[in-house]
Amino acid sequence: MGRTRLDGLICRQEHWKELTRERLEELQLRRLNELLAREKRRKGFYRDLPERLSSLKELRKLPFTTPSMLAEQGNRMLLLSQSEILRVISGETSGTSGQAKRVFYTERDLCHTVELFETGIGEMCGIGNRVLIDMPFSGEHGLGNLIERAVERTGALPLRGGGGSWKERICRIREGRPDCIIGFPVPLMGTARLYAHVYGRDDFPIRKALVSGDACPPGVLKCLEEEFSMTLFPHYGSREMALAGAITCPAHEGMHLRENHILAEIVDDAGNVLPDGEEGELVITTLDMEAMPLLRYRTGDRTRFLLEPCPCGGVTRRLDRVSRMAKDVFWMEELDDLLFPVKTLVDYRAAWDRDGLFLAARTLEGHGAEELEERIGWKYPGLSLQLEVSPCRLEEFPCYKGKRCVEKICHVFDMEGES
């Protein structure tokens, strides 16, 4: 087993011959202090913070940055002029303001993104491989385009996917014969099952998959591994860290974090830093972002640092599987884990209100209703369930274009204030 390629990338980026834990932490402290001094000098959003810290442990004394702050005051967090910005990603925040978060990147920021993408993809493929990129293509510096550049740098052949109907998805696989894929986990599960239903499982060519872009429920990943003999490489990233955060190595025991650019903490609900091994919310400080560095940003994602050294011998810390913080009665990842072991399930949409749970499921030939209902009843005894099961038609699109979520149905309140 080879060591994670991330160690080599960090050495090349920092012009080091060898990566050690001590050297990495010295770099993190130096970059943290450079960032604090830059905020003071540019009168940035964090200008009132100390200009220098004496140790990394002092970071926990600084205040958090929240998604609502980013949405409401993001322009104040930008440390460069608009003319130096190469790309902006805008999207709705989950905070109460409803404003869109806008995150800015320079060419250098995106170069680091492509380099990490290349490193993670290179653990899965190389010269001679055909890689289907089932991610959005939205222009020269969009996610799909950045991944395409990274695939080319590994020597593999990129094939453009980027969504479409179920028929379009399985036709790309049938015609392109990729042996690797990069995509969202649940649409990959549905596509694989439909493909096997139409053409037979033995004809399905994909053997390796880099899954990212949404939560990766372990039950879904297990189904992909067992039903289609896939080797999976989960990747973690978010727009706040320029889409690239942590990658899977050949040991497949956690995701190695790009610690020369990201300083990570795990905190409890009250904001206290937790010891390694304990699960909590991931907090990031983007040490080397040119356009919009963030200090102690609360991601809303839940994970932990793995305690044991990685079998690959890598130096960087590793994240365990990452999930979104549960905020409502029903949690999409929990439902995915519960329902996708039903082997006829292709996709579903979920919603809830005071009366119970509503599921609109698409299955192979409409089969599986009893098994789905049975599994829901086992997990949520006494729950009122409205289940609609229909055959998945090839001309249909997946139920969710982006991140999957359980929708909340809002009812009109009567004059007496009762719903």
Secondary structure, DSSP 8 states (H G I E B T S, - for coil): ----HHHHHHHHHHT-SS--HHHHHHHHHHHHHHHHHHHHHHT-TTTTS-S--SSGGGGGGS--B-HHHHHHHHHHH--S-GGG--EEEEEE-SSTT--EEEEEE-HHHHHHHHHHHHHHHHTT--TT-EEEEES---STTSHHHHHHHHHHHHT-EEEE-----HHHHHHHHHHH--SEEEE-HHHHHHHHHHHHHHH-GGG----EEEE-SS---HHHHHHHHHHH--EE---B--GGGTT--EEE-TT-SSEEE-TTTEEEEEE-TT--B--TT--EEEEEEETT-SS---SSEEEEEEE-B--S--TT---S-EE---EE---SSS-HHHHHHHHTTSTTEEEEEEEEETTEEEEEEEEGGG--HHHHHHHHHHHSTT--EEEEEEE--TTS--S-SSS---EE------TTS--
